[in-house]
């Protein structure tokens, strides 16, 4: 199976296309509403690009874990990136249209295994709408040079990104939560906005 065409409002359970080493193309429906279960594409080493704008907005745990050739992801309309969703996606260079994000899970873009590698993007913009970034979300992203954080995190004098977890108690209605060690091992990170 090298190509799959998804129908509108399709729902896939756990590991639907997992470890399909030949899958290169996923055609998404114009109507959208697609829901992928946990680990749906985990280990699909030939997949290079995915348009998530036609999903239900939630990317489940480990959905694209270890998709080693995945280079480009369109996140338009995505609000939740689950734990380890893009962990070990060693060639991920382009993370586009993140404006709708509210939640980035634990290890979402991390290096997670001995044989894996963290995404290779050099910059990332985390929008103001994000209220949760999980523990180690970007661990081992050695190519990450610049990151733009939500003001609530960027303004912290000792942000959890580089130390302990912080709950922003000054923003009653937002309830910010940032996990420990977000950028541990990001050896090229020089600019935090």
C-alpha positions in Angstrom: 0.0 0.0 0.0 1.8 3.2 -1.2 -1.2 5.5 -1.3 -4.4 5.8 0.7 -7.4 8.1 0.0 -9.4 9.0 3.1 -13.2 9.7 3.0 -14.9 12.5 4.8 -15.6 12.0 8.5 -13.6 8.7 8.5 -12.5 7.4 11.9 -9.5 5.2 12.3 -8.7 3.2 15.5 -5.4 2.3 17.1 -2.5 1.6 14.8 -4.6 1.8 11.6 -1.7 2.2 9.2 1.1 1.5 11.6 4.5 0.2 10.3 3.4 0.4 6.7 6.9 1.0 5.3 5.7 1.7 1.7 3.0 4.3 2.4 4.0 7.6 0.8 0.8 9.5 0.2 -2.3 10.2 2.3 -5.0 12.0 0.3 -7.3 13.8 2.7 -11.0 14.7 1.9 -12.0 18.2 1.1 -15.0 17.9 3.5 -12.7 16.9 6.5 -13.8 15.6 9.8 -11.1 12.8 9.8 -10.1 11.2 13.1 -6.9 9.2 13.5 -6.5 7.0 16.5 -3.3 6.6 18.5 -0.3 5.3 16.5 -2.2 5.5 13.2 0.9 6.1 11.2 3.6 5.2 13.7 6.6 3.7 11.9 5.5 4.6 8.4 9.0 5.4 7.2 8.1 6.5 3.6 5.4 9.1 4.4 6.9 12.6 3.6 4.0 15.1 4.0 0.6 15.3 5.7 -2.1 17.8 5.6 -3.9 17.7 9.0 -6.3 20.6 8.2 -8.9 18.0 7.3 -8.9 16.3 10.7 -11.1 16.8 13.7 -8.4 19.0 15.2 -7.0 16.4 17.6 -3.8 14.5 16.8 -3.7 11.5 19.1 -0.8 10.1 21.0 2.0 8.8 18.9 0.0 9.2 15.6 3.2 9.9 13.6 5.8 8.5 16.0 9.0 7.5 14.1 7.8 8.6 10.7 11.5 9.1 9.8 11.0 10.7 6.4 8.1 13.0 7.3 9.2 16.5 6.3 6.2 18.8 6.1 3.0 19.0 8.3 0.2 21.5 7.8 -1.4 22.0 11.2 -4.2 24.4 10.1 -7.2 23.8 12.3 -5.3 21.5 14.7 -5.9 22.3 18.4 -4.3 19.4 20.2 -1.0 17.6 19.5 -1.0 14.5 21.6 1.9 13.0 23.6 4.8 11.9 21.4 2.7 12.5 18.2 5.8 13.6 16.2 8.6 12.1 18.3 11.5 10.6 16.4 10.4 12.3 13.1 14.0 12.9 12.3 13.4 14.8 9.0 10.5 17.0 10.1 11.6 20.4 8.7 8.4 22.4 8.2 5.7 22.9 10.8 3.1 25.2 9.2 -0.1 26.9 10.3 0.1 26.4 14.1 -2.2 29.3 14.9 -5.1 27.2 16.3 -3.0 25.1 18.7 -4.0 25.1 22.4 -2.2 22.0 23.6 1.2 20.4 22.9 1.6 17.0 24.6 4.5 15.4 26.4 7.5 14.7 24.1 5.4 15.8 21.1 8.4 16.8 19.0 11.2 15.0 20.9 13.9 12.5 20.3 12.6 9.5 22.1 14.6 6.4 21.2 18.2 5.4 20.7 17.7 4.9 17.0 15.4 7.9 16.4 16.0 11.5 16.0 14.2 14.7 16.9 12.7 16.9 14.2 15.1 19.1 12.3 13.2 22.4 12.2 15.3 25.4 13.0 12.5 27.7 14.1 9.0 27.3 15.7 6.3 29.7 16.6 4.1 28.6 19.5 1.0 30.8 19.3 -0.6 32.7 22.2 -3.5 30.3 22.2 -1.4 27.5 23.6 -2.1 26.9 27.3 -0.3 23.6 27.8 3.1 22.4 26.7 4.0 18.9 28.1 7.2 17.7 29.7 10.1 17.4 27.3 8.0 18.5 24.3 11.1 19.5 22.3 13.8 17.4 24.0 16.8 16.7 21.7 15.8 19.1 18.9 19.5 19.9 18.2 18.7 21.9 15.1 16.3 24.3 16.9 17.8 27.8 16.8 14.9 30.1 17.5 11.5 29.8 19.2 8.7 32.2 19.8 6.8 31.4 22.9 3.4 32.7 24.2 4.0 35.9 26.2 2.9 34.2 29.5 5.9 31.8 29.2 8.4 34.1 27.6 7.9 36.7 30.4 8.7 34.2 33.2 12.0 35.0 34.9 12.7 31.3 35.4 10.6 29.7 32.7 9.9 26.0 33.0 11.3 25.5 29.6 14.7 25.5 31.2 13.9 24.4 34.8 11.0 23.5 37.0 7.3 23.4 36.0 5.4 26.6 36.3 1.7 27.3 36.7 0.9 30.9 35.8 -1.4 31.9 38.7 -1.7 35.5 37.4 -3.9 34.4 34.5 -7.0 33.0 36.1 -8.8 32.4 32.9 -6.0 30.8 31.0 -4.4 28.5 33.6 -1.1 28.1 31.8 0.8 24.8 32.3 4.3 24.1 31.1 6.2 21.0 31.7 9.8 20.5 32.8 12.7 20.4 30.4 10.9 21.5 27.3 14.2 22.4 25.5 16.6 20.0 27.1 19.3 19.1 24.6 18.4 21.9 22.2 22.1 22.7 21.8 21.6 25.2 18.9 18.9 27.2 20.6 20.1 30.8 20.8 17.0 32.9 20.5 13.8 32.8 22.6 11.2 35.4 21.8 
